[in-house]
Amino acid sequence: MYIYWNQYYTGADRGSRDEVTIAASNPNERAGIFYDHLHVYATYGGQQITLHTLLPDTYQGKKEVSVWSPFLNGGSIPMAPYIGEELTQDERAGMVMINIRVDGQIRWKVGSFVSGRYRLYVNCPTYLSFGGEYSPKTILVGSTAKYQLVQSCNVVF
């Protein structure tokens, strides 16, 4: 997962514009996968901080990799005041834990048979570093942090 991170703060509302790249691999030699109605969003402290972004429905063949690069926008997401305060404290400390989540449905295709739909839940816990000795790959430009992060995710279906 690659993340472009940009945060701004305006009172009780906090917004972000994040670009994430999500790669899903299908190691199966006999079955393809249909990804349907996938929604991507970010959470902090258990609270959603970006709007849902809908990914295009995709068919993934055998032994293939699918890649999506959505922008996650959170400019109009109201937050509980304590969440905004905690996020500000974490940013000042130099590290923030964000969860990138993907919810949707999958179907399996084996030959001409296509299965019913199964719920898909993906959670990618991501520690974002903002400068300092613990983030040598972070580039700070004003209030924007750019860096590359490869992170495996927890998948349940």
Backbone as CSV, one residue per row, in Angstrom:
resi,resn,N_x,N_y,N_z,CA_x,CA_y,CA_z,C_x,C_y,C_z
1,MET,0.844,-1.164,0.000,0.000,0.000,0.000,0.894,1.232,0.000
2,TYR,0.595,2.170,-0.865,1.334,3.421,-0.931,0.391,4.543,-0.531
3,ILE,0.842,5.472,0.305,-0.039,6.518,0.803,0.559,7.888,0.570
4,TYR,-0.225,8.770,-0.032,0.108,10.189,-0.103,-0.765,10.850,0.952
5,TRP,-0.168,11.557,1.903,-0.891,12.030,3.081,-0.884,13.541,3.138
6,ASN,-2.045,14.143,3.281,-2.149,15.597,3.401,-3.256,15.902,4.395
7,GLN,-2.929,16.556,5.515,-3.909,16.870,6.556,-4.053,18.371,6.732
8,TYR,-5.252,18.810,7.031,-5.469,20.185,7.462,-6.496,20.167,8.581
9,TYR,-6.501,21.203,9.375,-7.343,21.232,10.566,-8.109,22.534,10.605
10,THR,-9.444,22.427,10.780,-10.275,23.627,10.917,-11.287,23.384,12.030
11,GLY,-10.929,23.724,13.244,-11.849,23.587,14.373,-12.221,22.142,14.635
12,ALA,-13.541,21.886,14.799,-14.005,20.530,15.095,-13.987,19.641,13.864
13,ASP,-13.948,20.248,12.673,-13.870,19.458,11.449,-12.410,19.318,11.055
14,ARG,-12.038,18.150,10.687,-10.671,17.892,10.251,-10.795,17.205,8.910
15,GLY,-9.953,17.579,7.970,-10.068,16.986,6.653,-8.759,16.429,6.174
16,SER,-8.854,15.523,5.243,-7.656,14.975,4.636,-7.942,14.645,3.187
17,ARG,-6.890,14.601,2.421,-6.957,14.106,1.052,-5.808,13.123,0.934
18,ASP,-6.134,11.864,0.864,-5.143,10.804,0.860,-5.249,10.027,-0.443
19,GLU,-4.113,9.668,-1.008,-4.102,8.761,-2.144,-3.498,7.458,-1.667
20,VAL,-4.230,6.379,-1.845,-3.730,5.062,-1.475,-3.717,4.185,-2.719
21,THR,-2.753,3.320,-2.799,-2.716,2.328,-3.862,-2.885,0.972,-3.209
22,ILE,-3.907,0.251,-3.648,-4.240,-1.043,-3.071,-4.021,-2.106,-4.135
23,ALA,-3.253,-3.119,-3.809,-3.008,-4.225,-4.730,-3.561,-5.504,-4.115
24,ALA,-4.326,-6.261,-4.909,-4.880,-7.534,-4.463,-4.409,-8.611,-5.425
25,SER,-3.858,-9.686,-4.888,-3.381,-10.765,-5.754,-4.277,-11.987,-5.603
26,ASN,-4.422,-12.709,-6.692,-5.175,-13.954,-6.703,-4.186,-15.080,-6.993
27,PRO,-3.726,-15.782,-5.971,-2.746,-16.842,-6.200,-3.357,-18.134,-6.736
28,ASN,-4.685,-18.178,-6.829,-5.383,-19.394,-7.218,-5.186,-19.700,-8.701
29,GLU,-4.928,-20.959,-9.021,-4.738,-21.381,-10.412,-6.028,-21.846,-11.063
30,ARG,-7.110,-21.982,-10.289,-8.352,-22.534,-10.837,-9.547,-21.599,-10.770
31,ALA,-9.482,-20.559,-9.950,-10.655,-19.697,-9.755,-10.301,-18.239,-9.993
32,GLY,-11.227,-17.529,-10.640,-11.129,-16.084,-10.768,-11.985,-15.437,-9.689
33,ILE,-11.819,-14.133,-9.499,-12.554,-13.421,-8.450,-13.223,-12.185,-9.044
34,PHE,-14.521,-12.024,-8.759,-15.226,-10.781,-9.065,-15.233,-9.936,-7.793
35,TYR,-14.780,-8.688,-7.884,-14.867,-7.730,-6.778,-16.021,-6.788,-7.096
36,ASP,-17.023,-6.747,-6.216,-18.223,-5.940,-6.446,-18.432,-4.940,-5.308
37,HIS,-18.839,-3.732,-5.661,-19.248,-2.703,-4.692,-18.197,-2.470,-3.596
38,LEU,-16.937,-2.318,-3.977,-15.877,-2.078,-2.995,-15.851,-0.609,-2.597
39,HIS,-15.881,-0.350,-1.299,-15.809,1.001,-0.740,-14.538,1.105,0.095
40,VAL,-13.763,2.164,-0.128,-12.517,2.394,0.606,-12.690,3.651,1.454
41,TYR,-12.195,3.623,2.693,-12.246,4.796,3.564,-11.183,4.653,4.645
42,ALA,-10.914,5.730,5.359,-9.921,5.729,6.433,-10.606,5.981,7.767
43,THR,-10.059,5.370,8.825,-10.548,5.603,10.182,-9.374,5.942,11.099
44,TYR,-9.685,6.684,12.142,-8.712,6.997,13.197,-9.431,6.862,14.529
45,GLY,-8.872,6.121,15.446,-9.483,5.955,16.766,-10.886,5.384,16.692
46,GLY,-11.144,4.539,15.705,-12.461,3.938,15.545,-13.482,4.817,14.854
47,GLN,-13.107,6.041,14.460,-14.045,6.950,13.798,-13.634,7.155,12.346
48,GLN,-14.613,7.111,11.466,-14.365,7.346,10.049,-13.904,8.786,9.844
49,ILE,-12.800,8.975,9.088,-12.268,10.322,8.863,-12.248,10.713,7.392
50,THR,-12.672,9.811,6.498,-12.822,10.167,5.084,-14.153,9.623,4.588
51,LEU,-14.628,10.178,3.503,-15.825,9.653,2.859,-15.499,8.313,2.211
52,HIS,-16.530,7.513,1.959,-16.350,6.269,1.218,-16.020,6.617,-0.231
53,THR,-15.063,5.930,-0.810,-14.748,6.054,-2.230,-15.075,4.721,-2.878
54,LEU,-15.909,4.739,-3.908,-16.329,3.519,-4.587,-15.296,3.133,-5.636
55,LEU,-14.829,1.886,-5.584,-13.906,1.374,-6.590,-14.701,0.727,-7.713
56,PRO,-14.167,0.708,-8.937,-14.889,0.067,-10.031,-14.962,-1.448,-9.819
57,ASP,-16.101,-2.044,-10.208,-16.220,-3.497,-10.155,-15.148,-4.094,-11.061
58,THR,-14.538,-5.181,-10.600,-13.381,-5.736,-11.297,-13.459,-7.253,-11.312
59,TYR,-13.029,-7.846,-12.439,-12.811,-9.294,-12.485,-11.313,-9.535,-12.466
60,GLN,-10.878,-10.420,-11.604,-9.463,-10.758,-11.479,-9.288,-12.220,-11.871
61,GLY,-8.548,-12.439,-12.943,-8.319,-13.797,-13.423,-7.389,-14.582,-12.523
62,LYS,-7.164,-15.814,-12.922,-6.281,-16.710,-12.169,-4.860,-16.166,-12.165
63,LYS,-4.223,-16.185,-10.984,-2.819,-15.762,-10.828,-2.583,-14.314,-11.263
64,GLU,-3.591,-13.448,-11.149,-3.465,-12.043,-11.547,-3.404,-11.130,-10.322
65,VAL,-2.980,-9.890,-10.572,-2.944,-8.850,-9.549,-3.800,-7.685,-10.032
66,SER,-4.671,-7.169,-9.176,-5.479,-5.983,-9.483,-4.974,-4.827,-8.637
67,VAL,-4.948,-3.618,-9.234,-4.440,-2.437,-8.540,-5.447,-1.304,-8.675
68,TRP,-5.758,-0.648,-7.552,-6.622,0.528,-7.530,-5.874,1.655,-6.827
69,SER,-6.062,2.902,-7.267,-5.422,4.068,-6.626,-6.445,5.167,-6.371
70,PRO,-7.331,4.977,-5.399,-8.350,5.993,-5.128,-7.820,7.142,-4.270
71,PHE,-8.484,8.293,-4.394,-8.272,9.404,-3.468,-9.339,9.302,-2.388
72,LEU,-8.944,9.460,-1.140,-9.872,9.461,-0.016,-9.973,10.884,0.492
73,ASN,-11.188,11.431,0.487,-11.404,12.823,0.888,-12.184,12.881,2.188
74,GLY,-11.724,13.735,3.106,-12.391,13.845,4.397,-12.706,15.266,4.795
75,GLY,-12.837,16.154,3.840,-13.054,17.561,4.155,-14.360,17.863,4.842
76,SER,-15.385,17.021,4.671,-16.688,17.327,5.263,-17.107,16.279,6.287
77,ILE,-16.136,15.630,6.906,-16.445,14.628,7.921,-16.326,15.267,9.302
78,PRO,-17.452,15.452,10.022,-17.347,15.994,11.381,-16.787,14.931,12.325
79,MET,-15.998,15.384,13.288,-15.394,14.476,14.261,-15.746,14.902,15.668
80,ALA,-15.764,13.919,16.549,-15.886,14.239,17.971,-14.672,15.070,18.358
81,PRO,-14.857,16.111,19.185,-13.729,16.980,19.537,-12.519,16.231,20.086
82,TYR,-12.748,15.189,20.883,-11.603,14.471,21.452,-10.791,13.758,20.371
83,ILE,-11.443,13.316,19.281,-10.716,12.656,18.188,-9.787,13.657,17.511
84,GLY,-10.290,14.864,17.242,-9.449,15.896,16.642,-8.259,16.244,17.517
85,GLU,-8.490,16.317,18.840,-7.402,16.625,19.773,-6.367,15.497,19.804
86,GLU,-6.842,14.247,19.834,-5.918,13.108,19.848,-5.098,13.045,18.563
87,LEU,-5.743,13.311,17.431,-5.040,13.291,16.153,-3.971,14.378,16.101
88,THR,-4.304,15.557,16.603,-3.326,16.648,16.654,-2.145,16.269,17.547
89,GLN,-2.412,15.662,18.696,-1.336,15.236,19.599,-0.449,14.185,18.939
90,ASP,-1.056,13.221,18.253,-0.272,12.187,17.574,0.590,12.782,16.463
91,GLU,0.020,13.742,15.711,0.803,14.383,14.649,1.996,15.132,15.235
92,ARG,1.774,15.833,16.341,2.882,16.553,16.992,3.946,15.586,17.516
93,ALA,3.517,14.413,17.968,4.459,13.396,18.443,5.212,12.747,17.288
94,GLY,4.707,12.914,16.065,5.416,12.407,14.893,4.913,11.101,14.332
95,MET,3.849,10.501,14.929,3.347,9.235,14.407,1.842,9.136,14.629
96,VAL,1.122,8.707,13.576,-0.330,8.560,13.624,-0.690,7.168,13.121
97,MET,-1.623,6.491,13.808,-2.094,5.189,13.370,-3.446,5.354,12.695
98,ILE,-3.479,5.111,11.392,-4.695,5.208,10.584,-5.025,3.815,10.069
99,ASN,-6.306,3.498,9.985,-6.740,2.245,9.370,-7.366,2.556,8.021
100,ILE,-6.853,1.940,6.969,-7.478,2.015,5.653,-8.362,0.781,5.549
101,ARG,-9.632,0.999,5.240,-10.589,-0.111,5.204,-11.220,-0.234,3.824
102,VAL,-11.483,-1.476,3.448,-12.178,-1.785,2.200,-13.314,-2.731,2.560
103,ASP,-14.538,-2.373,2.201,-15.709,-3.219,2.419,-16.371,-3.452,1.072
104,GLY,-16.876,-4.647,0.851,-17.557,-4.928,-0.404,-17.984,-6.377,-0.476
105,GLN,-18.055,-6.879,-1.711,-18.480,-8.252,-1.943,-17.551,-8.898,-2.960
106,ILE,-17.401,-10.228,-2.841,-16.656,-10.974,-3.846,-17.483,-12.163,-4.300
107,ARG,-17.203,-12.602,-5.519,-17.771,-13.836,-6.068,-16.623,-14.617,-6.700
108,TRP,-16.707,-15.936,-6.661,-15.693,-16.802,-7.247,-16.190,-17.326,-8.588
109,LYS,-15.294,-17.473,-9.549,-15.644,-18.060,-10.844,-14.714,-19.238,-11.106
110,VAL,-15.318,-20.426,-11.249,-14.573,-21.640,-11.584,-15.217,-22.208,-12.838
111,GLY,-14.485,-22.179,-13.955,-15.070,-22.585,-15.230,-16.196,-21.627,-15.575
112,SER,-17.402,-22.166,-15.811,-18.545,-21.300,-16.107,-19.398,-21.033,-14.861
113,PHE,-19.066,-21.678,-13.742,-19.812,-21.498,-12.496,-19.362,-20.220,-11.789
114,VAL,-20.346,-19.404,-11.366,-20.067,-18.204,-10.569,-20.811,-18.350,-9.240
115,SER,-20.093,-18.223,-8.151,-20.673,-18.409,-6.815,-21.598,-17.256,-6.448
116,GLY,-22.259,-17.417,-5.318,-23.013,-16.314,-4.736,-22.053,-15.286,-4.153
117,ARG,-22.617,-14.215,-3.613,-21.786,-13.127,-3.078,-21.373,-13.412,-1.631
118,TYR,-20.128,-13.048,-1.329,-19.588,-13.127,0.025,-19.151,-11.734,0.439
119,ARG,-19.407,-11.374,1.702,-18.962,-10.069,2.213,-17.446,-10.080,2.343
120,LEU,-16.822,-8.962,2.018,-15.375,-8.801,2.116,-15.083,-7.629,3.038
121,TYR,-14.246,-7.853,4.045,-13.814,-6.807,4.971,-12.289,-6.815,4.999
122,VAL,-11.692,-5.680,4.680,-10.236,-5.549,4.686,-9.872,-4.409,5.626
123,ASN,-8.881,-4.647,6.484,-8.393,-3.620,7.402,-6.879,-3.546,7.276
124,CYS,-6.380,-2.355,6.951,-4.941,-2.137,6.807,-4.479,-1.142,7.862
125,PRO,-4.008,-1.617,9.029,-3.481,-0.695,10.030,-2.177,-0.091,9.523
126,THR,-2.107,1.235,9.535,-0.988,1.945,8.926,-0.449,2.981,9.895
127,TYR,0.814,2.875,10.231,1.468,3.880,11.070,2.125,4.906,10.167
128,LEU,1.689,6.153,10.265,2.227,7.236,9.451,3.190,8.058,10.288
129,SER,4.408,8.234,9.795,5.427,9.014,10.498,5.571,10.371,9.844
130,PHE,5.719,11.401,10.651,5.868,12.766,10.155,7.215,13.326,10.579
131,GLY,8.263,12.919,9.877,9.599,13.443,10.182,10.203,12.778,11.402
132,GLY,11.419,13.174,11.740,12.099,12.618,12.899,12.941,11.417,12.520
133,GLU,13.626,10.875,13.502,14.562,9.790,13.244,13.889,8.483,12.861
134,TYR,12.596,8.323,13.145,11.926,7.062,12.866,11.272,7.012,11.493
135,SER,11.404,8.042,10.702,10.771,8.053,9.385,11.742,8.558,8.325
136,PRO,12.787,7.798,8.013,13.781,8.268,7.056,13.255,8.403,5.634
137,LYS,12.133,7.746,5.284,11.603,7.827,3.926,10.530,8.896,3.775
138,THR,10.275,9.668,4.815,9.254,10.703,4.773,9.833,11.992,4.214
139,ILE,9.082,12.617,3.302,9.459,13.918,2.760,8.418,14.914,3.237
140,LEU,8.817,15.907,4.011,7.891,16.917,4.515,7.953,18.152,3.637
141,VAL,6.769,18.607,3.171,6.651,19.826,2.378,5.531,20.640,3.011
142,GLY,5.867,21.638,3.823,4.843,22.395,4.543,4.096,21.472,5.486
143,SER,2.755,21.422,5.350,1.947,20.545,6.195,1.664,19.210,5.522
144,THR,2.347,18.922,4.418,2.119,17.697,3.667,3.270,16.728,3.875
145,ALA,2.951,15.477,4.092,3.969,14.429,4.203,3.765,13.444,3.062
146,LYS,4.838,13.163,2.324,4.779,12.187,1.238,5.750,11.063,1.554
147,TYR,5.285,9.834,1.402,6.186,8.717,1.613,5.591,7.456,1.033
148,GLN,6.434,6.456,0.933,6.017,5.163,0.421,5.971,4.174,1.571
149,LEU,4.909,3.387,1.608,4.736,2.408,2.665,4.142,1.149,2.055
150,VAL,4.725,0.027,2.311,4.161,-1.241,1.872,3.677,-1.957,3.123
151,GLN,2.388,-2.265,3.154,1.778,-2.824,4.354,0.822,-3.937,3.961
152,SER,0.913,-5.099,4.596,-0.069,-6.147,4.350,-1.314,-5.857,5.183
153,CYS,-2.433,-6.432,4.767,-3.720,-6.118,5.381,-4.385,-7.379,5.917
154,ASN,-5.314,-7.193,6.849,-6.134,-8.284,7.369,-7.373,-8.405,6.496
155,VAL,-7.645,-9.610,5.981,-8.770,-9.827,5.075,-9.697,-10.879,5.674
156,VAL,-11.001,-10.558,5.723,-12.011,-11.488,6.216,-13.148,-11.517,5.207
157,PHE,-13.598,-12.728,4.838,-14.791,-12.854,3.981,-15.562,-14.082,4.337
